Amino acid sequence: MGAGTDKTASGQRLLDAPMKDFPHVLWEDQAWLLDRLWHGVPRLKALAQLTHWAIRIKSDITLDKISEIYPGHSYLAEISGDGVTMTVRTTA
């Protein structure tokens, strides 16, 4: 799901643990800020079921625009990976 280093895998397991074992720490009125290490679409979609998040992604990750640009310069886009597609709101 993520980049191939042991450090990255370890860091991503830190995100998996609360989603699986301690979902009560991820409230809907929170916002989680994630680094640009790729967390994978399935993991991000699971996290979106529990809380809000914002992530800066690498330029080689494709976001397919599916809406007009809204006031504030944001728009809806689809992101896909590992057989999962999700809709996200992004900024232009």
A tleap script that builds the chain and sets N, CA, C and O, in Angstrom:
source leaprc.protein.ff14SB
mol = sequence {
  NMET GLY ALA GLY THR ASP LYS THR ALA SER
  GLY GLN ARG LEU LEU ASP ALA PRO MET LYS
  ASP PHE PRO HIE VAL LEU TRP GLU ASP GLN
  ALA TRP LEU LEU ASP ARG LEU TRP HIE GLY
  VAL PRO ARG LEU LYS ALA LEU ALA GLN LEU
  THR HIE TRP ALA ILE ARG ILE LYS SER ASP
  ILE THR LEU ASP LYS ILE SER GLU ILE TYR
  PRO GLY HIE SER TYR LEU ALA GLU ILE SER
  GLY ASP GLY VAL THR MET THR VAL ARG THR
  THR CALA
}
set mol.1.N position { 0.802 -1.197 0.000 }
set mol.1.CA position { 0.000 0.000 0.000 }
set mol.1.C position { 0.845 1.262 0.000 }
set mol.1.O position { 0.442 2.252 -0.611 }
set mol.2.N position { 1.958 1.273 0.634 }
set mol.2.CA position { 2.740 2.490 0.703 }
set mol.2.C position { 4.081 2.308 0.046 }
set mol.2.O position { 4.314 1.329 -0.662 }
set mol.3.N position { 4.951 3.245 0.282 }
set mol.3.CA position { 6.309 3.153 -0.231 }
set mol.3.C position { 6.994 1.948 0.393 }
set mol.3.O position { 6.540 1.437 1.417 }
set mol.4.N position { 8.073 1.494 -0.209 }
set mol.4.CA position { 8.639 0.214 0.156 }
set mol.4.C position { 9.625 0.166 1.296 }
set mol.4.O position { 10.147 -0.916 1.563 }
set mol.5.N position { 9.921 1.232 1.982 }
set mol.5.CA position { 10.928 1.176 3.028 }
set mol.5.C position { 10.345 0.658 4.335 }
set mol.5.O position { 9.148 0.789 4.589 }
set mol.6.N position { 11.214 0.063 5.166 }
set mol.6.CA position { 10.779 -0.419 6.478 }
set mol.6.C position { 10.257 0.727 7.337 }
set mol.6.O position { 9.271 0.570 8.057 }
set mol.7.N position { 10.923 1.884 7.260 }
set mol.7.CA position { 10.496 3.047 8.041 }
set mol.7.C position { 9.090 3.473 7.632 }
set mol.7.O position { 8.260 3.780 8.489 }
set mol.8.N position { 8.818 3.494 6.333 }
set mol.8.CA position { 7.495 3.874 5.847 }
set mol.8.C position { 6.455 2.854 6.293 }
set mol.8.O position { 5.380 3.227 6.762 }
set mol.9.N position { 6.768 1.572 6.150 }
set mol.9.CA position { 5.822 0.527 6.551 }
set mol.9.C position { 5.517 0.622 8.038 }
set mol.9.O position { 4.369 0.451 8.449 }
set mol.10.N position { 6.515 0.889 8.831 }
set mol.10.CA position { 6.324 1.034 10.268 }
set mol.10.C position { 5.429 2.220 10.575 }
set mol.10.O position { 4.523 2.121 11.404 }
set mol.11.N position { 5.677 3.342 9.912 }
set mol.11.CA position { 4.856 4.528 10.113 }
set mol.11.C position { 3.417 4.307 9.705 }
set mol.11.O position { 2.505 4.812 10.359 }
set mol.12.N position { 3.197 3.558 8.634 }
set mol.12.CA position { 1.836 3.311 8.184 }
set mol.12.C position { 1.109 2.356 9.112 }
set mol.12.O position { -0.108 2.455 9.265 }
set mol.13.N position { 1.834 1.427 9.740 }
set mol.13.CA position { 1.213 0.560 10.742 }
set mol.13.C position { 0.723 1.376 11.935 }
set mol.13.O position { -0.254 1.008 12.587 }
set mol.14.N position { 1.414 2.499 12.219 }
set mol.14.CA position { 0.963 3.380 13.302 }
set mol.14.C position { -0.407 3.967 12.987 }
set mol.14.O position { -1.194 4.206 13.902 }
set mol.15.N position { -0.707 4.203 11.723 }
set mol.15.CA position { -2.022 4.689 11.326 }
set mol.15.C position { -3.042 3.556 11.338 }
set mol.15.O position { -4.198 3.771 11.700 }
set mol.16.N position { -2.629 2.354 10.946 }
set mol.16.CA position { -3.541 1.212 10.915 }
set mol.16.C position { -4.015 0.818 12.316 }
set mol.16.O position { -5.175 0.449 12.497 }
set mol.17.N position { -3.127 0.895 13.298 }
set mol.17.CA position { -3.462 0.436 14.649 }
set mol.17.C position { -4.674 1.159 15.232 }
set mol.17.O position { -5.599 0.494 15.698 }
set mol.18.N position { -4.709 2.496 15.225 }
set mol.18.CA position { -5.905 3.118 15.795 }
set mol.18.C position { -7.172 2.858 14.978 }
set mol.18.O position { -8.262 2.765 15.541 }
set mol.19.N position { -7.037 2.740 13.650 }
set mol.19.CA position { -8.227 2.468 12.842 }
set mol.19.C position { -8.816 1.115 13.205 }
set mol.19.O position { -10.037 0.965 13.249 }
set mol.20.N position { -7.968 0.133 13.467 }
set mol.20.CA position { -8.433 -1.225 13.745 }
set mol.20.C position { -8.746 -1.446 15.221 }
set mol.20.O position { -9.810 -1.956 15.572 }
set mol.21.N position { -7.811 -1.057 16.075 }
set mol.21.CA position { -7.911 -1.412 17.489 }
set mol.21.C position { -8.480 -0.314 18.388 }
set mol.21.O position { -9.011 -0.607 19.459 }
set mol.22.N position { -8.373 0.942 17.962 }
set mol.22.CA position { -8.814 2.057 18.805 }
set mol.22.C position { -9.595 3.103 17.989 }
set mol.22.O position { -9.238 4.280 18.015 }
set mol.23.N position { -10.647 2.699 17.270 }
set mol.23.CA position { -11.349 3.651 16.407 }
set mol.23.C position { -11.974 4.811 17.181 }
set mol.23.O position { -12.282 5.847 16.591 }
set mol.24.N position { -12.166 4.655 18.485 }
set mol.24.CA position { -12.762 5.730 19.280 }
set mol.24.C position { -11.857 6.963 19.375 }
set mol.24.O position { -12.330 8.031 19.765 }
set mol.25.N position { -10.568 6.846 19.030 }
set mol.25.CA position { -9.693 8.029 19.057 }
set mol.25.C position { -9.816 8.854 17.771 }
set mol.25.O position { -9.281 9.961 17.697 }
set mol.26.N position { -10.503 8.336 16.776 }
set mol.26.CA position { -10.691 9.035 15.500 }
set mol.26.C position { -12.126 9.546 15.429 }
set mol.26.O position { -13.021 8.816 15.002 }
set mol.27.N position { -12.351 10.767 15.834 }
set mol.27.CA position { -13.690 11.340 15.889 }
set mol.27.C position { -14.009 12.090 14.616 }
set mol.27.O position { -13.114 12.565 13.917 }
set mol.28.N position { -15.302 12.193 14.320 }
set mol.28.CA position { -15.739 12.896 13.115 }
set mol.28.C position { -15.431 14.385 13.151 }
set mol.28.O position { -15.307 15.006 12.096 }
set mol.29.N position { -15.302 14.975 14.339 }
set mol.29.CA position { -15.030 16.411 14.414 }
set mol.29.C position { -13.538 16.726 14.494 }
set mol.29.O position { -13.161 17.853 14.815 }
set mol.30.N position { -12.693 15.745 14.207 }
set mol.30.CA position { -11.252 15.950 14.140 }
set mol.30.C position { -10.812 16.048 12.688 }
set mol.30.O position { -11.524 15.620 11.780 }
set mol.31.N position { -9.656 16.604 12.487 }
set mol.31.CA position { -9.015 16.591 11.172 }
set mol.31.C position { -7.593 16.090 11.360 }
set mol.31.O position { -6.853 16.629 12.183 }
set mol.32.N position { -7.206 15.085 10.621 }
set mol.32.CA position { -5.867 14.516 10.692 }
set mol.32.C position { -5.063 15.033 9.510 }
set mol.32.O position { -5.546 15.015 8.378 }
set mol.33.N position { -3.867 15.483 9.756 }
set mol.33.CA position { -2.971 15.937 8.705 }
set mol.33.C position { -1.929 14.858 8.483 }
set mol.33.O position { -1.225 14.468 9.414 }
set mol.34.N position { -1.828 14.371 7.243 }
set mol.34.CA position { -0.914 13.286 6.915 }
set mol.34.C position { 0.211 13.807 6.040 }
set mol.34.O position { 0.030 14.748 5.267 }
set mol.35.N position { 1.367 13.189 6.170 }
set mol.35.CA position { 2.498 13.601 5.348 }
set mol.35.C position { 2.335 13.074 3.931 }
set mol.35.O position { 1.340 12.419 3.622 }
set mol.36.N position { 3.297 13.351 3.076 }
set mol.36.CA position { 3.154 12.986 1.673 }
set mol.36.C position { 3.611 11.574 1.353 }
set mol.36.O position { 3.620 11.190 0.184 }
set mol.37.N position { 3.990 10.790 2.351 }
set mol.37.CA position { 4.254 9.377 2.088 }
set mol.37.C position { 2.929 8.748 1.672 }
set mol.37.O position { 1.894 9.026 2.278 }
set mol.38.N position { 2.952 7.923 0.666 }
set mol.38.CA position { 1.703 7.409 0.121 }
set mol.38.C position { 1.099 6.368 1.041 }
set mol.38.O position { 1.729 5.354 1.340 }
set mol.39.N position { -0.117 6.615 1.490 }
set mol.39.CA position { -0.802 5.743 2.434 }
set mol.39.C position { -1.702 4.731 1.745 }
set mol.39.O position { -2.176 3.797 2.392 }
set mol.40.N position { -1.948 4.887 0.473 }
set mol.40.CA position { -2.780 3.955 -0.281 }
set mol.40.C position { -4.254 4.310 -0.188 }
set mol.40.O position { -4.742 4.712 0.868 }
set mol.41.N position { -4.951 4.160 -1.296 }
set mol.41.CA position { -6.361 4.517 -1.363 }
set mol.41.C position { -7.207 3.687 -0.397 }
set mol.41.O position { -8.071 4.261 0.267 }
set mol.42.N position { -7.009 2.358 -0.278 }
set mol.42.CA position { -7.832 1.615 0.677 }
set mol.42.C position { -7.693 2.136 2.110 }
set mol.42.O position { -8.685 2.239 2.831 }
set mol.43.N position { -6.484 2.458 2.516 }
set mol.43.CA position { -6.254 2.968 3.872 }
set mol.43.C position { -6.916 4.344 4.049 }
set mol.43.O position { -7.536 4.603 5.080 }
set mol.44.N position { -6.786 5.219 3.054 }
set mol.44.CA position { -7.389 6.545 3.147 }
set mol.44.C position { -8.917 6.465 3.150 }
set mol.44.O position { -9.579 7.230 3.852 }
set mol.45.N position { -9.475 5.541 2.368 }
set mol.45.CA position { -10.933 5.384 2.343 }
set mol.45.C position { -11.430 4.874 3.693 }
set mol.45.O position { -12.468 5.323 4.178 }
set mol.46.N position { -10.706 3.947 4.300 }
set mol.46.CA position { -11.079 3.452 5.633 }
set mol.46.C position { -10.995 4.575 6.665 }
set mol.46.O position { -11.875 4.699 7.516 }
set mol.47.N position { -9.957 5.383 6.596 }
set mol.47.CA position { -9.797 6.500 7.520 }
set mol.47.C position { -10.925 7.516 7.345 }
set mol.47.O position { -11.391 8.100 8.323 }
set mol.48.N position { -11.367 7.731 6.102 }
set mol.48.CA position { -12.445 8.686 5.826 }
set mol.48.C position { -13.773 8.249 6.449 }
set mol.48.O position { -14.650 9.084 6.667 }
set mol.49.N position { -13.932 6.962 6.736 }
set mol.49.CA position { -15.154 6.484 7.394 }
set mol.49.C position { -15.168 6.855 8.869 }
set mol.49.O position { -16.221 6.823 9.507 }
set mol.50.N position { -13.998 7.208 9.420 }
set mol.50.CA position { -13.875 7.484 10.851 }
set mol.50.C position { -13.696 8.963 11.189 }
set mol.50.O position { -14.153 9.418 12.237 }
set mol.51.N position { -13.038 9.711 10.312 }
set mol.51.CA position { -12.685 11.091 10.630 }
set mol.51.C position { -12.391 11.858 9.340 }
set mol.51.O position { -12.470 11.288 8.252 }
set mol.52.N position { -12.059 13.122 9.451 }
set mol.52.CA position { -11.642 13.936 8.309 }
set mol.52.C position { -10.124 13.929 8.232 }
set mol.52.O position { -9.451 13.794 9.254 }
set mol.53.N position { -9.583 14.073 7.036 }
set mol.53.CA position { -8.132 14.130 6.892 }
set mol.53.C position { -7.755 15.043 5.749 }
set mol.53.O position { -8.533 15.285 4.826 }
set mol.54.N position { -6.545 15.539 5.839 }
set mol.54.CA position { -5.959 16.331 4.758 }
set mol.54.C position { -4.579 15.763 4.503 }
set mol.54.O position { -3.848 15.437 5.438 }
set mol.55.N position { -4.226 15.646 3.239 }
set mol.55.CA position { -2.935 15.064 2.891 }
set mol.55.C position { -2.364 15.806 1.691 }
set mol.55.O position { -3.082 16.165 0.758 }
set mol.56.N position { -1.079 16.021 1.739 }
set mol.56.CA position { -0.368 16.568 0.581 }
set mol.56.C position { 0.203 15.358 -0.147 }
set mol.56.O position { 1.004 14.611 0.415 }
set mol.57.N position { -0.210 15.165 -1.395 }
set mol.57.CA position { 0.246 13.982 -2.122 }
set mol.57.C position { 1.336 14.343 -3.118 }
set mol.57.O position { 1.502 15.502 -3.499 }
set mol.58.N position { 2.063 13.330 -3.523 }
set mol.58.CA position { 3.144 13.513 -4.491 }
set mol.58.C position { 2.575 13.878 -5.861 }
set mol.58.O position { 1.439 13.532 -6.183 }
set mol.59.N position { 3.364 14.569 -6.649 }
set mol.59.CA position { 2.895 15.038 -7.954 }
set mol.59.C position { 2.641 13.900 -8.943 }
set mol.59.O position { 1.947 14.104 -9.939 }
set mol.60.N position { 3.185 12.709 -8.696 }
set mol.60.CA position { 2.969 11.605 -9.632 }
set mol.60.C position { 1.701 10.806 -9.319 }
set mol.60.O position { 1.438 9.802 -9.982 }
set mol.61.N position { 0.920 11.220 -8.340 }
set mol.61.CA position { -0.346 10.567 -8.019 }
set mol.61.C position { -1.441 11.302 -8.793 }
set mol.61.O position { -1.560 12.524 -8.700 }
set mol.62.N position { -2.232 10.561 -9.550 }
set mol.62.CA position { -3.237 11.148 -10.424 }
set mol.62.C position { -4.556 11.372 -9.696 }
set mol.62.O position { -5.093 10.470 -9.053 }
set mol.63.N position { -5.057 12.582 -9.813 }
set mol.63.CA position { -6.402 12.929 -9.352 }
set mol.63.C position { -7.220 13.269 -10.587 }
set mol.63.O position { -6.873 14.193 -11.323 }
set mol.64.N position { -8.307 12.531 -10.826 }
set mol.64.CA position { -9.162 12.780 -11.982 }
set mol.64.C position { -10.286 13.726 -11.580 }
set mol.64.O position { -11.170 13.355 -10.809 }
set mol.65.N position { -10.252 14.947 -12.103 }
set mol.65.CA position { -11.232 15.987 -11.770 }
set mol.65.C position { -12.619 15.562 -12.240 }
set mol.65.O position { -12.789 15.157 -13.390 }
set mol.66.N position { -13.627 15.653 -11.340 }
set mol.66.CA position { -14.988 15.240 -11.688 }
set mol.66.C position { -16.023 16.341 -11.434 }
set mol.66.O position { -17.223 16.089 -11.539 }
set mol.67.N position { -15.581 17.546 -11.105 }
set mol.67.CA position { -16.519 18.650 -10.884 }
set mol.67.C position { -15.913 19.944 -11.394 }
set mol.67.O position { -14.749 19.997 -11.793 }
set mol.68.N position { -16.736 20.989 -11.371 }
set mol.68.CA position { -16.222 22.311 -11.689 }
set mol.68.C position { -15.360 22.784 -10.521 }
set mol.68.O position { -15.352 22.164 -9.457 }
set mol.69.N position { -14.647 23.869 -10.718 }
set mol.69.CA position { -13.869 24.465 -9.626 }
set mol.69.C position { -14.811 25.366 -8.839 }
set mol.69.O position { -15.436 26.269 -9.395 }
set mol.70.N position { -14.903 25.108 -7.539 }
set mol.70.CA position { -15.787 25.847 -6.646 }
set mol.70.C position { -15.110 27.122 -6.157 }
set mol.70.O position { -13.895 27.275 -6.282 }
set mol.71.N position { -15.914 28.051 -5.590 }
set mol.71.CA position { -15.302 29.214 -4.942 }
set mol.71.C position { -14.315 28.706 -3.879 }
set mol.71.O position { -14.589 27.718 -3.197 }
set mol.72.N position { -13.212 29.360 -3.747 }
set mol.72.CA position { -12.168 28.884 -2.842 }
set mol.72.C position { -11.169 27.986 -3.559 }
set mol.72.O position { -10.219 27.492 -2.952 }
set mol.73.N position { -11.391 27.776 -4.864 }
set mol.73.CA position { -10.462 27.042 -5.728 }
set mol.73.C position { -10.343 25.563 -5.380 }
set mol.73.O position { -9.271 24.979 -5.541 }
set mol.74.N position { -11.421 24.949 -4.906 }
set mol.74.CA position { -11.404 23.509 -4.673 }
set mol.74.C position { -12.305 22.825 -5.688 }
set mol.74.O position { -13.134 23.470 -6.331 }
set mol.75.N position { -12.139 21.525 -5.826 }
set mol.75.CA position { -12.975 20.737 -6.736 }
set mol.75.C position { -12.973 19.289 -6.285 }
set mol.75.O position { -12.120 18.876 -5.500 }
set mol.76.N position { -13.939 18.514 -6.788 }
set mol.76.CA position { -14.000 17.092 -6.487 }
set mol.76.C position { -13.163 16.333 -7.506 }
set mol.76.O position { -13.115 16.682 -8.685 }
set mol.77.N position { -12.511 15.296 -7.024 }
set mol.77.CA position { -11.689 14.452 -7.894 }
set mol.77.C position { -11.794 13.013 -7.416 }
set mol.77.O position { -12.137 12.751 -6.263 }
set mol.78.N position { -11.495 12.090 -8.310 }
set mol.78.CA position { -11.421 10.675 -7.936 }
set mol.78.C position { -9.964 10.268 -7.899 }
set mol.78.O position { -9.153 10.702 -8.718 }
set mol.79.N position { -9.651 9.424 -6.932 }
set mol.79.CA position { -8.314 8.849 -6.816 }
set mol.79.C position { -8.501 7.344 -6.719 }
set mol.79.O position { -9.409 6.871 -6.035 }
set mol.80.N position { -7.658 6.598 -7.390 }
set mol.80.CA position { -7.792 5.142 -7.442 }
set mol.80.C position { -6.462 4.471 -7.133 }
set mol.80.O position { -5.389 5.014 -7.396 }
set mol.81.N position { -6.566 3.289 -6.573 }
set mol.81.CA position { -5.384 2.473 -6.324 }
set mol.81.C position { -5.756 1.194 -5.613 }
set mol.81.O position { -6.686 1.178 -4.807 }
set mol.82.N position { -5.047 0.131 -5.898 }
set mol.82.CA position { -5.270 -1.177 -5.269 }
set mol.82.C position { -6.722 -1.637 -5.396 }
set mol.82.O position { -7.258 -2.272 -4.488 }
set mol.83.N position { -7.361 -1.313 -6.534 }
set mol.83.CA position { -8.729 -1.756 -6.788 }
set mol.83.C position { -9.802 -0.934 -6.097 }
set mol.83.O position { -10.975 -1.308 -6.123 }
set mol.84.N position { -9.426 0.181 -5.479 }
set mol.84.CA position { -10.373 1.030 -4.753 }
set mol.84.C position { -10.358 2.430 -5.365 }
set mol.84.O position { -9.295 2.960 -5.688 }
set mol.85.N position { -11.541 3.025 -5.523 }
set mol.85.CA position { -11.666 4.401 -5.996 }
set mol.85.C position { -12.456 5.178 -4.959 }
set mol.85.O position { -13.430 4.675 -4.398 }
set mol.86.N position { -12.028 6.412 -4.709 }
set mol.86.CA position { -12.779 7.267 -3.787 }
set mol.86.C position { -12.819 8.684 -4.312 }
set mol.86.O position { -11.952 9.097 -5.083 }
set mol.87.N position { -13.826 9.425 -3.893 }
set mol.87.CA position { -13.944 10.829 -4.251 }
set mol.87.C position { -13.340 11.668 -3.138 }
set mol.87.O position { -13.594 11.436 -1.956 }
set mol.88.N position { -12.536 12.647 -3.533 }
set mol.88.CA position { -11.895 13.553 -2.575 }
set mol.88.C position { -12.134 14.989 -3.019 }
set mol.88.O position { -12.433 15.252 -4.184 }
set mol.89.N position { -11.999 15.902 -2.084 }
set mol.89.CA position { -12.042 17.325 -2.416 }
set mol.89.C position { -10.618 17.821 -2.376 }
set mol.89.O position { -9.896 17.579 -1.408 }
set mol.90.N position { -10.210 18.511 -3.413 }
set mol.90.CA position { -8.838 18.969 -3.521 }
set mol.90.C position { -8.816 20.448 -3.899 }
set mol.90.O position { -9.847 21.019 -4.251 }
set mol.91.N position { -7.654 21.054 -3.824 }
set mol.91.CA position { -7.538 22.457 -4.192 }
set mol.91.C position { -6.761 22.581 -5.493 }
set mol.91.O position { -5.882 21.776 -5.800 }
set mol.92.N position { -7.113 23.606 -6.241 }
set mol.92.CA position { -6.464 23.836 -7.535 }
set mol.92.C position { -5.134 24.500 -7.355 }
set mol.92.O position { -4.442 24.772 -8.336 }
savepdb mol mol.pdb
quit
